[in-house]
Amino acid sequence: MNIQKIRNDFPILKRKINGKLLAYLDNAATSQKPKQVIDMLSHYYSKHNANVHRGIHTLSVEATEELELARKKVADFVGVSDPSEIVFVRNATEAINLVAYAWGRLNIEKGDEIVLTVAEHHSNFVVWQQLAMENGAVLKIVPIDENGEVDQEAFKEALTKKTKLVTFCHVSNVLGTINPVEKLVSIVKGQWSNVIILIDGAQAVPHVPVDIPRIGCDFYVFTGHKMLGPTGIGVLWGKREILEEMPPFLFGGEMISKVRLDNSTWNELPWKFEAGTPNIAGAIGLGAAVDYLSKIGMENVRAHEIELTEYAISRLSGIQDIRILGQKDSKKRGGVISFNVGNIHAHDVASILDSEGIAIRSGHHCAQPLMEFLGISSAARASSYVYNNFEEIDRLVEGVMKVKKTFKINSKHEIHV
Ligand SMILES: Cc1ncc(COP(=O)(O)O)c(C=O)c1O
């Protein structure tokens, strides 16, 4: 992988922040976009813009073809052979809500159990919490172990004949843990084949090769903006037979087959779930992002991430007073590294790093139950992607040293401001 060549594709990486070259290490929040994606958006609006699936004129046919080609590219990227199982939504959050409304509200009843882990992003937590409250279902929360991995014994114990839905993230947005998704699915399906499994792949699809059918789940969701694509486009994959049984989530244009004065019938998959004018440019942009990642090869993306993470963890661990959360073995985790420096607030860490042109995230990372479980209120988080290099990790380490110096932290975790 030629990182310099890749970096040249990302115009924003030439930006200076506070007089320093940008070191963008906030990729778990959103990724930057290569010129191939930016140019595709411009090309679409300059040459093909029209509404889809309804016009007979040339532009409309072209826009429709481009949209459906993007769907096919996305399906291929995650090993799905039937593109009509790929539903375009706004983001991972909307995909999970779609399942909760269209499948959950019909199938989860009073006393039923929903099993999920304490490490879920709010998107995959609050949705089920609210559904459980509404329907009188029980939320069963599985803990994680000291490495940030799902406690498999507790996971097995949580499953009962009342379990209707099991859900977990593929990769944690806080700990970087890569969950053994195939194993977890086989634990569930081996005992309770009727239980529905939804996997939140928002942090996985951008970083590791994903073959959805191999995993064996029922629903899998991800989001375009974390994988070099535009914002406002995400993906719900569902098994055809389940999607077919589900009623629509939103009603209106595009999603109908026939509308009569007294009743209506629904369009075929996936359009039954795509009411109104979709994010056509966003989907086409996501198609370009998928082309870009495929050209590099997801095995190479992952290999680069392992190298960079190993280097970052070994350098950061050398700093006294730093506490890195989760797994230290880079082969078992993604490129998300959350840490705290003594008892300095993560926002202070992020703000000093910003003064050095280094962008990281700080806060609770939309995972307050996990923060509570870990006994912390916030953490700093550096997360890498295809365009990050070793030099940027060195700058991160120097930045953390500056944080310590600014706060005059000594090795007893005392701060003298
Ligand atoms: C693990 C995980 N799930 C879901 C989401 C939600 O993604 P989006 O905001 O694009 O819906 C995120 C975003 O940070 C995430 O990290």
The ligand as an ORCA input file, in Angstrom:
! r2SCAN-3c Opt
* xyz 0 1
  C     -20.675      1.248     16.427
  C     -21.530      2.339     15.850
  N     -22.807      2.079     15.577
  C     -23.617      2.995     15.049
  C     -23.161      4.258     14.767
  C     -24.106      5.255     14.192
  O     -23.714      5.642     12.912
  P     -24.534      6.811     12.202
  O     -24.369      8.029     13.086
  O     -23.895      6.995     10.883
  O     -25.926      6.368     12.151
  C     -21.845      4.593     15.044
  C     -21.343      5.960     14.810
  O     -20.421      6.425     15.434
  C     -21.001      3.597     15.592
  O     -19.725      3.867     15.877
*
